[in-house]
Amino acid sequence: MDDPGTAERDMIVSADYGDLGTLRMFGQPIKLSATPATPARTANRLAEHADKVLTTFAGYSPERIAELRGAGVLP
């Protein structure tokens, strides 16, 4: 991530993750002059959407999800 060529191509971007601070990550490798890619938002946090995914796609009840959290299966 500290390679001069990587920096010159704007391949490293920074994003504010609130309590985690500012994190550096790889940017968009495809460069288009008319429509440059800019990060619209930060990446999801671990298990950020777990409840929605488990209820919507796996059919788990809120009680089952709470059991999994209690057992340490989910953060």
C-alpha positions in Angstrom: 0.0 0.0 0.0 3.0 2.3 0.3 4.2 1.7 -3.3 4.7 5.1 -5.1 3.0 3.8 -8.3 0.0 2.6 -6.4 -0.3 6.0 -4.8 0.2 7.8 -8.1 -2.8 5.9 -9.6 -5.0 6.8 -6.7 -5.3 3.2 -5.8 -5.4 3.9 -2.0 -8.4 5.8 -0.6 -9.2 6.7 3.0 -12.6 6.3 4.6 -13.8 7.4 8.0 -15.1 4.5 10.1 -16.2 6.5 13.1 -15.0 4.9 16.3 -12.4 2.9 14.3 -10.9 6.0 12.8 -9.8 6.6 9.3 -8.8 3.4 7.4 -6.8 3.1 4.2 -8.1 0.7 1.6 -7.7 -0.1 -2.1 -9.6 2.2 -4.5 -11.3 1.5 -7.8 -8.8 0.0 -10.3 -10.7 1.1 -13.4 -10.2 4.8 -14.2 -12.8 6.5 -16.4 -12.2 10.2 -17.2 -15.9 11.1 -17.8 -17.3 9.2 -14.8 -14.6 8.8 -12.2 -15.3 6.3 -9.4 -15.6 7.7 -5.9 -16.4 5.7 -2.8 -20.0 6.3 -2.0 -19.9 4.8 1.4 -17.7 2.7 3.6 -17.7 -1.1 3.6 -20.1 -3.0 5.9 -19.0 -3.9 9.3 -18.8 -7.5 10.4 -22.4 -8.8 10.8 -23.9 -5.4 10.2 -26.9 -6.8 8.3 -26.9 -10.3 10.0 -30.4 -9.9 11.5 -32.0 -8.8 8.2 -30.2 -11.6 6.2 -31.1 -14.3 8.7 -34.8 -13.3 9.0 -35.3 -12.5 5.3 -33.4 -15.3 3.6 -33.0 -18.0 6.2 -36.4 -17.5 7.9 -34.9 -17.3 11.4 -37.0 -15.7 14.1 -35.6 -12.9 16.3 -35.6 -15.4 19.2 -33.5 -17.9 17.2 -31.0 -15.1 16.3 -30.8 -14.1 20.0 -30.0 -17.8 20.8 -27.2 -17.8 18.3 -25.8 -14.6 19.7 -26.0 -16.0 23.2 -24.2 -19.2 22.1 -21.4 -17.0 20.6 -22.2 -18.1 17.0 -23.0 -14.5 16.0 -21.3 -11.3 17.2 
